[in-house]
Amino acid sequence: MKKKAKFIGGSMVALLLSAGLFSCSSESKDTKQILSDNVISGEMIAELTAPPFVPKPVGSRKAKKLIVHMEITEEEGTMVDGTTYMYWTFGGSVPGSFIRTRVGDEVEFHIKNHPDSKLPHNIDLHAVTGPGGGAESSLVAPGQEKVFNFKTLNPGLYVYHCATAPVGMHIANGMYGLILVEPEGGLPKVDREYYVMQGDFYTKGAYGEAGLQPFDQDKAVKEQPDYVVFNGSVGALNGDKALTAKVGETVRLFVGNGGPNLVSSFHVIGEIFDKVHIEGGSMVNENVQTTMIPAGGAAMVDFKVDVPGTFILVDHSIFRAFHKGALGMLKVTGEENLQIYSHTTKEGVYTPEGGSKKKAEAPKVALTGQAKIDAGKRIYDATCFACHQANGEGIPNAFPPLAKSDWLNSDVNRALKAVIHGLSGEITVNGKKYVNVMPAQNLTDDEVANVMTFIYNSWGNKKQDVTPDMVRKVR
Amino acid sequence: MSVKAKIQFLIFSSVMLISYTVKAQGTKMVTVKEGKYVPLYGSADKQPVKVETFKMDIYPVTNAQFVTFLKENPTYNRSKIIGLYADKSYLSTWKSDLDYSPLKANAPVTNVSWFAAKKYCECQGKRLPTMDEWEYVAMADETRKDARTKEQFNKYILEWYEKPKTYLNPVGQTFKNYWGIYDMHGLVWEWTSDFNSIFLSGESRKDKGSDKDLFCGSASINASDLMDYAAFMRFAFRGSLKANYSTRNLGFRCASN
């Protein structure tokens, strides 16, 4: 979200702005300097956090010897309701534990492979300058521990991942995470920070197929994932687990992409990123709608939330969002600001100039019977199909089913309200909870009557006839 | 087979297994006829390697068999073995030196070091199989000497990693392969005599400029089959080991000439 007009002009202002991003920026320090300034003041155990949380900022602390204890596990977890997957993890979560360092830290990395593991693993941290990013020194058998040291030379947000053969499979099973190297003095302060990481998964069964789903090597090689998700599973950032903020706060997302294959078009619906550290590096772009995050790459995005509502995080390569799980939520609470966003203020029939007014008014006599259902189906295919799907089956955890829907059949007026005014918040359909937003549909009373009659006469619903009059009363 | 018959058969076979184990210290061996194969790593120019005729145990060594060995060789007991020969996880899940509970008698012995495995086989007048011998036998499914190109076979092997705690299962419950040998896949990893040769003495590979460790791109440079993920996993596993290591999913079996 935009804060103020930023085009004040003047290169001095621009210069000050960018210098301010990295206060006492270590961009101005070369490697030699970092090494010669080698003032390591004491040591500390690194705080590690599971997503979506991040450890406390480094603030003004001096460079230290930072001891990281990372445990590797292989454990079954939920991919989507009813479907499980054997995840391989750094620290028991996908993505793995967030590591927060500052430039000049001397990291002593302890990598431990749980004795129950079937496989050896290692770690390649993109923040490491050295062969294999540490992978060379960290191949660790089950039940063993290895230690290696590195110095953080370059500030930025970096991906780490397992790099044991077969590498793609280790990454595909969830072995990735983020390590942040803050500049001296830390990143600019914000009110909230979160950790979000995208990944693509390849399973023997299609999306939603029940049971423990094994990794599918062929789909992985063909780059045809069944799941594209944030934070390891479908719905990891939805409902109770949504990110939260209050109106007026500044939010920073540390966004990574583990891949193994796909490049993310990261977007937050209804927000504009005030600042993006492109590719997690030092260059800052402003006023960005969608930022590209390569597999094995990251970005830091900052924005201020000005109005309340649910803001949806998506991979704007959009079928991934609606069919493969790449949806998350940021719930913002607080006062409305109608000047920034007014919601619908007026609605009416649109008649193009010189128009086909006749056409718009064509169904003066409301349709009935099969003709009505057919007309409703056309509207369904154009308007509802994308979310609720061809046979009203919906999409698990995202869009509720319309087929044999207890929610629809128990209250027609409630259903009409949802179509006319939109719907947000938690609802329970056929025993499953859905927390999502349905926008108000811009349809005439006749159109609503037709499409709802079609829906009620399809897929095992109660064969209700919906009249334009009923729609009018709810409107 | 009816359920009842199946149960009877299971009881019968497990009784047989136990009595067999008690009677004979050595596991039954079968002859594996000579042949050639292309290993994932380690052959010059990806040429076939010849494997001479040899004999191999049809099952991995069990806890019951290993405890017999320990009684005869006290220096290999958990409390006595020197650190050079075994790290501290050696037989760490056993109740005591000579009591493998809560593990089962007929489950494969795991958490044993290469030194202990080697010594065990020598005490039977046998030896550990070489990596080529092991891989050669492991290519076989029920009916074919080399089933590596069969999708189902590869899936079977890969799915093993998703089954937790398979080391608790008794030996002889997976399929019997072409040679009459069980448990090459689906139970535990197994030591081979030259498990680390690819990485520690593969000087010809180093000459080509590839790294000794299997990480990132270098893992694929000299591989003979980029789609053989099951083999990648075995080679990576072996590459992570040292001879005094012992882990829960790693057992062994013996071979002889």
Interface residues (C-beta under 8 A of the other chain):
Chain A: E74 E76 M86 P115 D116 S117 K118 L119 P120 N122 D124 P131 G132 A135 E136 L139 V140 A141 P142 G143 Q144 A163 T164 A165 P166 V167 M169 K204 L212 P214 F215 Q217 V221
Chain B: S89 N154 K155 L158 E159 W160 Y161 E162 P164 K165 W189 D211 D213 L214 F215 C216 A219 S220 M227 Y229 F232 M233 F235 A236 F237 G239 S240 L241 Y245 S246 T247 R248 N249 L250
